[in-house]
Amino acid sequence: MAVQSVLSVDVRKIIEFLRRKLVELSFNYVVPDKVIEVSLEPELDILFIRLDKPEGKELGEPIEPFIHVFNDGRKITAIEIVNAGSVLKHKGFLVR
């Protein structure tokens, strides 16, 4: 089941998870302390969080099944979660 409102998503928990996961994977990217855009597409079941604008090329890579991060070589610029309803529920990223 897709998430129907971005208000039910705990974006802070997602960013905390991202920071821990990057350390675990030994990725050496800065995670910005800001969020500039959050986009939810319920029909496609995709959540996209833009943390910063890329400086130059932006590359994406999976850090877990259904969770992808985008970086510009220095910092994480965005997070994309596909199959968002299931992933957000399973990971505890929904506001109760």
C-alpha positions in Angstrom: 0.0 0.0 0.0 1.4 3.4 -1.0 1.8 6.2 1.5 -0.9 8.8 0.8 0.5 11.9 2.5 4.0 13.2 3.0 2.9 14.4 6.5 3.0 10.8 7.6 6.7 10.4 6.8 9.3 11.0 9.5 12.0 12.6 7.3 14.4 13.1 10.3 14.4 9.4 10.9 15.2 8.7 7.3 18.2 11.1 7.4 19.5 9.6 10.7 19.2 6.1 9.1 21.1 7.4 6.0 23.9 8.7 8.2 24.3 5.4 10.0 24.1 3.4 6.8 26.8 5.5 5.1 29.1 5.0 8.0 28.4 1.2 8.0 29.1 1.1 4.2 32.3 3.3 4.6 30.9 5.9 2.2 32.7 9.2 2.7 30.0 11.7 1.8 28.6 14.6 3.8 24.9 14.5 4.5 23.5 18.0 4.5 21.5 19.2 7.6 18.7 20.6 5.4 15.9 19.3 3.3 14.9 21.5 0.3 12.2 19.3 -1.2 10.1 16.3 -0.5 8.1 14.7 -3.2 5.7 11.7 -2.9 4.2 9.9 -5.8 1.5 7.6 -4.4 0.6 6.0 -7.7 4.2 5.0 -8.3 4.9 4.4 -4.5 8.1 6.6 -4.6 9.3 9.0 -2.0 12.1 11.5 -3.1 13.9 13.8 -0.7 16.2 16.5 -2.1 18.8 17.5 0.5 20.9 19.9 -1.6 21.5 20.9 -5.2 24.3 19.0 -6.9 27.4 20.8 -7.9 28.1 19.2 -11.2 27.2 15.6 -12.1 24.8 13.7 -9.8 25.2 9.9 -9.6 22.8 7.5 -7.9 23.6 4.2 -6.2 21.6 1.8 -4.0 22.5 1.5 -0.3 19.8 -1.1 0.3 17.1 -2.7 -1.8 14.6 0.0 -2.7 16.7 2.8 -1.2 19.0 4.9 -3.4 21.1 7.9 -2.7 22.4 10.5 -5.1 25.7 12.3 -4.7 27.8 14.9 -6.5 31.1 13.4 -5.4 31.3 15.3 -2.2 27.9 15.2 -0.6 24.6 13.3 -0.6 22.2 15.4 -2.6 19.0 13.2 -2.6 17.4 10.0 -1.3 14.9 8.0 -3.3 12.8 5.2 -1.8 10.9 3.0 -4.1 8.1 0.7 -2.9 7.9 3.4 -0.3 4.8 2.2 1.6 6.4 -1.1 2.5 9.9 0.3 3.1 8.7 3.2 5.3 6.5 0.9 7.4 9.2 -1.8 7.7 11.9 0.6 8.7 9.7 2.6 11.1 9.9 5.8 9.1 6.2 6.7 9.5 4.8 9.0 12.1 2.6 7.2 14.5 
